Amino acid sequence: MEHSRVIDMVKENKDVFTLKFDSTLTARPGQFLMIWVPGGREIPMSLSNLSSPPSITFRTFGETTKTLSQLKIGDRFYFRGPYGNSYPVPSGKVAYVAGGTGLASLNSMILTYSGDVFVGARTKEDLFLLGDGYHIATDDGSLGFKGTVIDMFAPHVNEYDYVFVCGPEPMVKALLDRVKGNARSKIYISLERLMKCGVGICDSCSINGFRVCKDGTIFSMEEVLRMTEFGVYKRTESGKIEFFTNGKR
């Protein structure tokens, strides 16, 4: 485990923060770190920027992320990694599709390979890391397209050679249900699942035998479509099955 010091903490919106830190780590777009601060538990976080200084972008949702958001410049935190595979190198016309905090994972790729970016959120207040020319969808219509990012993007999927996706599991499933069987694009998805070890030992992030931390977190659409559990249910920290609303395959 390594330690690093906070260089800057940027509040992106009411509960999303970008932490820039002092490190010379080498990583590829889509890889993640296991982050730890004293008093909390280890949690996985995608690198939102790989340049010097690197950064992570996260939403506060529990004690560890809340503690992390309260760190000051010069404070120390700890990490392992980077872990996981990475997004493949694209060619041709590229699209990025993000929902929730999915833009945090995609951002390092967007900064490396240009493309059209489609971003969805519940309201304009939930948006972050926006760039010029981004296509924006909000559930309430407070900014951009009124509806989901999938409703906005799906009609255009075949305009692209490569599509990179990250967001909540129901969002990703909605996209796959819309485009499977008629998408000519090469579609790659960064999956989000509960992780405890980050190196493929504990099996807490497993989906149909695929270990998200070790075999992913980036999977092709074809691999995800073979995961019969995906979009139907996930497991809590205790291992209990928790179904998504109206989860069907």
C-alpha positions in Angstrom: 0.0 0.0 0.0 1.3 3.5 -0.9 0.5 6.8 0.6 0.0 10.2 -1.0 -0.8 13.7 -0.1 -3.7 15.8 -1.3 -2.7 18.6 -3.7 -6.1 20.0 -4.3 -9.8 19.2 -3.5 -12.3 20.5 -6.0 -16.0 20.5 -5.2 -17.7 19.7 -8.5 -21.3 19.9 -7.2 -23.2 19.4 -3.9 -21.8 15.9 -3.3 -19.2 15.2 -6.0 -15.5 16.0 -5.4 -12.3 15.7 -7.4 -9.2 14.9 -5.3 -5.8 15.7 -7.0 -2.9 13.9 -5.3 0.9 13.8 -5.4 1.9 10.5 -7.1 4.0 9.2 -9.9 1.8 6.2 -10.5 1.5 4.8 -14.1 -2.0 3.8 -15.1 -4.2 3.3 -18.2 -7.6 4.7 -18.9 -10.3 2.8 -17.0 -8.1 1.4 -14.3 -9.0 1.9 -10.6 -7.3 2.3 -7.2 -8.3 0.8 -3.8 -8.5 3.8 -1.6 -8.2 3.9 2.2 -8.4 6.6 4.8 -7.9 5.8 8.5 -11.3 5.0 10.2 -12.9 3.9 7.0 -12.9 0.8 4.7 -11.1 0.3 1.4 -13.2 1.3 -1.6 -12.5 1.2 -5.3 -12.2 4.4 -7.3 -11.6 5.1 -10.9 -8.8 7.5 -11.9 -10.5 10.4 -13.6 -7.3 12.0 -14.8 -4.0 10.2 -15.4 -1.8 13.2 -16.0 0.4 14.8 -13.3 -1.1 15.2 -10.8 -3.5 12.3 -11.1 -7.0 12.6 -9.7 -10.0 10.6 -8.5 -13.6 12.0 -8.8 -16.2 10.6 -6.4 -19.7 11.1 -4.9 -20.1 11.1 -1.1 -22.3 8.1 -0.3 -20.8 6.6 2.9 -18.3 7.1 5.7 -15.2 6.6 3.7 -16.1 8.9 0.9 -17.4 11.5 3.4 -14.0 11.3 5.2 -12.1 11.5 1.9 -14.1 14.7 0.9 -13.1 16.4 4.2 -9.3 16.0 3.6 -7.3 19.2 3.3 -4.4 20.1 1.1 -1.3 18.3 2.6 -3.4 15.5 4.3 -2.4 11.9 3.6 -4.4 9.0 2.3 -3.5 5.5 1.2 -4.1 3.4 -1.9 -3.3 0.2 -3.7 -3.2 -0.3 -7.5 -3.8 0.6 -10.2 -5.9 -2.6 -10.8 -8.1 -4.0 -13.6 -7.8 -3.9 -17.3 -8.4 -0.8 -19.4 -10.5 0.6 -22.3 -9.2 -0.6 -25.7 -7.6 1.9 -28.0 -10.4 3.1 -30.4 -10.3 4.0 -34.0 -12.8 5.8 -36.2 -15.7 7.7 -34.7 -16.0 7.4 -30.9 -18.8 8.0 -28.4 -18.8 8.1 -24.6 -22.0 7.4 -22.6 -22.1 8.3 -18.9 -24.7 8.2 -16.2 -24.4 8.7 -12.4 -20.7 9.0 -11.5 -19.8 7.0 -14.7 -18.1 10.1 -16.2 -15.4 9.8 -13.5 -14.2 6.5 -15.1 -14.7 7.7 -18.7 -13.0 11.1 -18.1 -9.4 9.7 -18.4 -10.4 8.1 -21.7 -12.1 11.3 -23.0 -8.9 13.3 -22.2 -6.9 10.8 -24.2 -9.1 10.0 -27.2 -11.5 12.6 -28.5 -15.1 11.7 -29.2 -18.7 12.7 -28.7 -19.7 12.7 -25.0 -23.3 11.9 -23.9 -24.0 12.6 -20.2 -27.1 11.9 -18.1 -28.2 13.0 -14.6 -31.4 13.5 -12.7 -31.1 17.3 -12.6 -28.6 19.9 -13.8 -27.3 20.2 -10.2 -26.1 16.6 -10.4 -23.8 17.2 -13.4 -20.0 17.5 -13.1 -16.8 17.4 -15.2 -18.7 18.9 -18.2 -16.8 19.9 -21.3 -17.6 22.0 -24.3 -20.0 20.3 -26.7 -21.2 17.6 -24.4 -24.6 16.2 -25.1 -26.6 16.5 -21.9 -29.8 14.7 -20.7 -31.6 15.4 -17.5 -34.6 13.5 -16.2 -36.4 16.7 -15.3 -35.4 18.6 -18.4 -33.6 21.3 -16.3 -30.7 21.2 -18.9 -30.5 19.7 -22.3 -32.5 16.7 -23.5 -35.5 15.8 -21.2 -35.2 12.1 -20.4 -32.5 9.6 -19.9 -29.0 9.6 -21.5 -30.0 6.2 -23.1 -33.1 7.8 -24.7 -30.9 10.5 -26.1 -28.0 8.3 -27.3 -29.6 5.0 -28.5 -30.9 6.3 -31.8 -27.4 7.3 -32.8 -25.4 4.2 -31.7 -24.7 3.1 -35.3 -23.1 6.4 -36.1 -20.1 5.3 -34.1 -17.3 2.7 -34.5 -16.5 2.6 -30.7 -18.8 3.3 -27.8 -17.6 3.4 -24.2 -20.2 3.2 -21.4 -20.1 3.6 -17.6 -23.0 4.2 -15.3 -25.5 2.5 -12.9 -26.3 -1.1 -13.8 -30.0 -0.4 -14.7 -28.8 2.3 -17.1 -26.4 0.0 -18.8 -28.9 -2.8 -19.1 -31.4 -0.3 -20.6 -28.8 0.5 -23.3 -28.0 -3.1 -24.0 -31.7 -4.0 -24.3 -32.1 -1.2 -26.8 -29.2 -1.9 -29.1 -28.4 -5.6 -28.8 -28.8 -7.4 -32.1 -28.6 -4.3 -34.2 -25.5 -2.4 -33.1 -22.6 -2.3 -35.6 -20.5 -0.4 -33.0 -17.9 -2.0 -30.8 -19.3 -1.4 -27.3 -17.3 -1.6 -24.1 -18.7 -1.2 -20.6 -17.0 -0.4 -17.3 -19.0 -2.3 -14.7 -19.7 -1.2 -11.2 -20.0 -3.9 -8.5 -19.2 -4.2 -4.8 -15.4 -4.8 -4.4 -13.6 -5.8 -1.2 -10.1 -6.9 -2.3 -9.7 -5.5 -5.8 -7.4 -8.4 -6.9 -9.8 -11.3 -7.6 -9.6 -13.2 -4.3 -12.8 -12.4 -2.3 -15.3 -13.0 -5.2 -17.6 -10.3 -3.9 -17.8 -8.6 -7.3 -18.4 -11.8 -9.3 -21.1 -11.9 -12.0 -21.6 -15.3 -13.5 -18.0 -16.2 -12.7 -16.6 -13.0 -14.1 -14.6 -11.2 -11.5 -15.2 -7.5 -12.2 -12.0 -6.4 -10.4 -9.7 -8.9 -12.1 -11.4 -9.8 -15.4 -12.6 -6.2 -15.9 -13.7 -3.7 -15.0 -14.0 -3.2 -18.8 -16.0 -5.8 -20.7 -17.3 -6.0 -24.2 -21.0 -5.9 -24.9 -20.9 -9.6 -25.9 -19.4 -10.6 -22.6 -21.9 -8.6 -20.6 -24.8 -10.2 -22.6 -23.6 -13.6 -21.4 -24.0 -12.5 -17.8 -27.5 -13.7 -16.9 -27.2 -12.0 -13.5 -26.4 -8.6 -14.9 -29.2 -6.0 -14.5 -31.3 -8.6 -12.5 -29.6 -8.7 -9.1 -26.5 -7.8 -7.2 -25.1 -8.9 -3.8 -24.8 -6.7 -0.7 -21.7 -6.7 1.6 -23.2 -9.6 3.5 -23.7 -11.6 0.3 -27.5 -11.2 0.3 -29.1 -11.1 -3.1 -30.7 -7.7 -3.9 -32.9 -7.5 -7.0 -33.0 -4.5 -9.2 -36.5 -3.1 -9.8 -38.3 -5.2 -12.4 -35.0 -6.9 -13.2 -35.5 -9.2 -16.2 -33.2 -10.7 -18.8 
